[in-house]
Amino acid sequence: MTTVALKDVTKVFHDGTVAVDNVNLDVDDGEFMVLLGPSGCGKSTVLRMVAGLEDPSSGAILLDGELANDLPPRDRRIAMVFQDFALYPHMTVNDNIAFPLRLSGVEPASRGERVADVASALGIGDVLGRKPSQLSGGQRQRVAMGRAIVRRPGLFLMDEPLSNLDSGLRAELRAEISGLVRELNVSTIYVTHDQAEALTMADRVAIMRKGVLQDVGTPTQVYGRPATLYVAAFLGSPRMNLLEASVYVHLDRYVTLNLGDQALYLPWDDIRARAVAHYHGERIVVGMRAEALTPVAPDTQGDVLKGRIRYLEHHGHESLAYLDIGATAVVVDDIAGAAAGQSAEAGPIQRLGHAVQRLAGRSGGAGRSVPRQRQAGSGRTSVLSDPGRHHRRPAELAVRLAPYPAVSAGHPLAVSVRLDALHFFDERGDRIDVGWR
């Protein structure tokens, strides 16, 4: 097994493209670490640098505490699984799996025994005599996994290994890969753009954007307490509702969050009110997930938002209503369409609002709760700047309803808001750290 440490790692290509910007990341012995982000965010470049296929422009890569920047790939005790399987078409399954052992000079008898053991564990023991062209996509991926496992590496590197498979097979292999890696107790770095893979498979998730590490934590931590506005918007289906709010403090009583035509009142005895109170007279971003909203009767008192349904989506097990409450939405520029598996759930905000961009620049500047590696960026702009009326757009609050409810577009709807489930971000898109969880 192997530990991995990236210290201030940067990769700049010859044309000046900054693929990875000052990333600091540790992978513990036996840990399953998932690098998550949209295409082009630098996650595969990180993987290639760990493998020795790319050289970092600056910074250090440590394997088991030893500097590995100049260590050739063959000496790093790694095994890599690629997106396109990379099997030798002229070889049988047996020969494909045994190939790294043959290169290492393992005796034929021992080689055959290890191949048989791995093939049996992966459920492909009955296809060892076939060629890759005679296999299904799932079987080919198992062969690629077997070729990596048979080497008994100290570190697995997996570059979107399931992205070429259909959704049903992906779900099946997710469970198999996760269980197998944990059974082998091998350190693993897994790259994906699919948040379902990240949240279901990982011990910890590292979320990247434009080469910059945004957040690192367990799936529960990054989903329940995202460090930046980008992470909040990227994770979840439907995506988190992000609303522009003006803050007004009524000392020792409550903090008012004005959301356009309506308001929420954060009690003064709520520890978060003290942190939000620092923004008196300013605008912040309030995030609320669909699970924090419950439909109620129109005359319900308390923390309630009211509006009319602009759009309704039916998903069989539930319906999603998009509610116009007279508030202003905050849109993250490169979120729409980035997370795989969300096109079906994305509402009109995501489908029709791609051209409306309220968050410019890269998430890299300083802030109240910014991890050190994100402070390398510069030139960040406020997500709450007002570039013009044509860039302002009404918020459409995503609310979960029962399957096929007796409402339609245009119907009024009131929702109760769980104040303890609200998220707060400053004008730079960094979490307002209230230290309450």
N, C-alpha and C positions, 0 to 999 in steps of 0.2 A: 504494500500500500504506500501511497505517496501523499505528502502535503504540497500544496501549491501556494505561492505568494507572489502577487504582482505589486511592485513598489514604484509608483509614479511612472507607469508605463505609458509611453506615447508612440504612436506610429504615424509618420508623415510620408506619403508616397512621393515619387519623383516629381509629379505634376503639382505638388503643393497641397494635395488633399489631406486633411487631418482626419484619419480614420478612427484613431483612438486617442483620447485626450486626457493624459494624467490620471490613469485608472489605478486605484489601489483596491486590491481584493485578495482575500485569503480563503482557501479551500482546505478544510480540515481532513484529517485521515479518515477515509471511509465515507465522506460526505457526498451527497448528491446535490451539486450546485447547478442551477439552471440559469443561463444567460438569456434574458427575454428582451425583445424589442422588435421594432419594425425593420423591414429590409433596409440595408444601408446604414444601420446604427453602429456598426463596428463589432458586433458580437462574434462573427465568424473570424474576423481579423485577430481578435483576442485569442480564439481557439488555435488559430494557425501559429501565433507567436508562442503559445505554450507548447505546441507540438514541435517547434523548431523549423516550421516551413516558411515563416517570416521572421525577420530580425526586427526587434524594437528600435525605433529611432533614439529613444532615451528611456531610462528606467531600468529596473532589474526584475528578472523572472527567477524565482527561487523554487527548486524542487527539493523537498526534504531539507530545507534550510540552506542548500548549496546553490551558488550562482550558476544558472544554466544558460545564460545568454549565448555562449559560444559552444554549447554542447550539441553535437549533431543529433538529429531525430532518433537514429537507431540506438543511441545510448541513454535515452530518456525513459525507458521502460513504460512507454505509452502504447495504447492501441486506439485507432481512430475508426469510427463508423461514419460513412458519408451519406449524403442525401440520395445519391444515385446508385448506391450499393457497391459500385466499382468491382464487380466480380469478373473473373476471367471467363469469357464465353466458351473457350475451347476446352476448359477443364470441367471435370465432374464436380459435384458438390463436395465429395470427399477430398479431392485434390485442392479445391479452393480453400477449404477449412485448414487443410494440412500445409498449405503453401508456406506460411511464416515459420512453421516448425522445420520444414525442409531447408529453408534458408539458414536456419539456426543450427543445422547439423544434427537434429534430434534423430535417434535411431528409428528405423522403420517400424519396429514392433511397438515401441513406446509411442510413436507418432500415431499409429492406428488406434491404440487404446485411448489416447487422449481425444482424438477426433470422435470416436464412438461415444465416449462419455458426454462430450459437449453436444453432439447431435441428438442424443437421447434426451438430454435436459431441455433442448429447444424444440423437441417434437418433430425433428426432421430426419430421424434415423432411418426411415423407410425410403428416402429419396437420395441417398448418398451416391448412387450410381447415375443420377440424372445430370443433364447440363442445365445451366441457369435459364436457358430459353424454354425449358420444359416445366418451369416452376411458376407459381403465382407470385404476385408482388409481396405478399406476406412471407412466403417461403424464402424468397430471395433476400428479404431483410433479415430473416433468421440466419441464413447462411452468412451474411455479412457480420452479424453479431457473433456467430460461432467462430469465424476467422479471427475476430478480435479477442474473444474470450480464451481461445485455445492457447494463446501466448502467455496467459496468466500475468497480465501486466499489472503495474502498480497504479496506473491511471487510465481511465477511459475518457476519450474525447468523442463526443457525438454531435455531428453537425446536421441538424434537422433530419434525423433518420426516418421520420414518419411522414414527411410532407408530401411524398408522392403516392401515398396510399389513400384509399377511400375512408370516410369517417368511421364506419363501423370497425374496419380493421385497425385503424389508428387507436380506437378506444381499447381494443383487445390487446394490441401490442404495448400500449402504455402500461397496462397492468403487468404484462409479462416482463418488460424491460425493468420496470421499477422493482419488482419482486426479485428478479434474477440478480441485479446489481447489488441489492441489499443482502441477498444470500451470499454473494461472493465477497461482500464487504470491501469493495474496491472504490477508491475515490473516483468521482465522475464529474465532468463538466459537460453539460448538455445544452446545446444551442437550439432555440426555437423562437418563432414569432407567434406561437399559439399559446394564449394565456391558459387554456384548459390543461395543456400539457404541463405548463410551469406550475400551476397551482395544485395539481393532483400528484405530480411526481417528485417535486423538489423537497429537500430538507431546507434549503434556502434559495431565494430567488434574487438575482441581480438584474435590475432593469436599466437598460441603456437607451440613450437618445443622442443621435448625432455624435457618437464617440465618447460621450460623457456619461459616467455612472450616476444614475439618478437616485437609486435607493437599493438597499440590501437588507434582507430579513427573511424570516419564515413566511410562508404563504399567508398565514393569518396576520402577520405584522404588516406586510406591504399592502394587503387588501384593506385591513381595518384601520391602519394609521399611515397612509401614504405620505412620504416626505415632501413631495412636490405636487403641484397641480397636474403636471404631465402624468405622473404615476396614478393619481386619482382618476383621471379621465381614461387612461389606457386600460385599467383593470376593471372588470365587471361587465355584466350583461343583464339588462341594459346598462349603458354607461352612467356614471354618476351625474346627477343634475348639478350643474355649476352655475350659480347665480351671483350677479353683482349686488352687493349690499352696502348701504351707508350705515355707519356706526354712530350711535348717539348714546351717551352714558348718563344715566340718572343715578347719581352717586348713592350707594348703600341701598338701592332699590332694584334696578335691573338695567340691562343693556339692550337698547332697541336696535334691531337689525331691519332696516327699511329695505324691502324688496320691491321697489317700484310702487305699485298701488297698495301693497299690503306690508305687514310687518310681523316679525317674531320677537318675543321678549325673553331674553336670557336672564334668569334670576341671579341676583347679586351673590347669593350663597353658592352658586355653581362655580367651582374653581376656574372654569374656562372663561367666565365673565371677566375675571381680573386681567387675563392676557388679552382678550379682545378689546377691553376698555382702553388699552394703549393706543388704539386706532380711532379714538373719538374724533368725529368730524371728517374722517377719511372713508375711502371705499375699500372693501375687502371682497374676497370671493367666499361664498358659503356653498359647501358641497353637501348634498344629501342623496343617498342611494334610494332606489325604489323601495327597498325593504324597510326604510325608515318612514314610509308614508302609508297611512291606512285610510281608506275611504270611510267617511262618517256622514251622519245626517247633516243637512244644511244648517240647522240651528244649533249645532254643537258649539260649546264655548271652549276656550282655551287656545292651545297652539294649533290653529287651523288655518289653512290656506284654501281659498276658493277660486274657482275659475270655470272655464268651459272647455270641453273636449274638442281639440282641433283635429285629432287623428286617432284611430283605433286599430290595433293590430291583434289578430288572433293567432295563437300558437298552440292550440289544442289543449295543453295542460293549464294554460293561463292566457289572459289577454293583457295587452299593454295599452294604456290610455295616455295620450300626450296632452297635457293640460296647460292652457294659456292662463297664467295668473297675473299678467301685467308686469312681469319682471323682465330683466335684461339678462340674456345668456352670456356666458364667457366661453369662447370656443378656442380650443387648443389647436394650433395650425396643422400639425402633422399626425393627428389622432385618427381622423376619419378614414376608415378602411384599413387601418394598420393592423389591427388585431384580427387574426384568422378566426373563422367560425362565427363572426358576428354580423355578417351581412344580412342574415335573415332577421336578426333581432333589432337591427339598427332602425331607429325611427326617422321621421322626416328631418330632424335636426341633422343627423349624420348623413342622410342621403342627399339632401338638397343644400346643405350648408357648407360644402367643401370649399367654396370660393370665399366664404366669410372667415377671415382670420383675425383673431384678436390677440394672439400671443406670438410676438415676433422674436427672432433671435433664438439663441440657444440657452438652455437652462444651466448657467454656469456661474452666476455671480454670487456674491455673499448674501446671507440672509440669517434669520434668527435660528433656523433649524437645519442648515445646509450641511450635509456631509462634506468633509474637507476636499474630496476629489472633485466636487462640483464647483468649487470656488475658482477653478482655473480659468473658466470662461470669462468673457468680458463683453461689454456692449449690450447687456440685456435691457430690454425695454419693459415698461409696465404693461401687464395684461389688461389693465383698466384704463389705458389711454383712450381718448375719444377721437379717432382719426376722421370721423365724419358721420353724418347721420346715416349714409348708405351702408356703413359698416356696423351699425347697431341693429340688433335683432331681438325679437321677443323670445323669452325662454319658453320651452315646451317641457313641462315637468312630466317625466316618465313615472307612471303609477301602475302597479300591478293590480289587476282585477281578476275575478273569477272567470273561468272559461265562458265565452260567449255571454257576456252580461247583457242586461236589458237596457243598455244605453247605446248611443251612437254619437257621431260627430255633431257638435253643437249643444249637447246636453250639459247642464251645469253639474259640477262635481266639487265636493269639499273633501279635503284630506287632513287628517291629524298628523302632525309632525313630531317625531321623537327627538326632542332637543338633545338628548344625550348621544345621539347618533350623528350629529352635525359635524362637518369638517370645515376648518377655517384656513384660508391661505391669504398671504399678503399680496401686494400689487406686483411683486416679482414672480409670483407663483410658488413661493416657498411656504411650507406649512407653518402656521402660527403655533409654536410649540407650547402647549398648555400643561404638559407633564401630568396628565390625568389618568393615563391607562397604564 
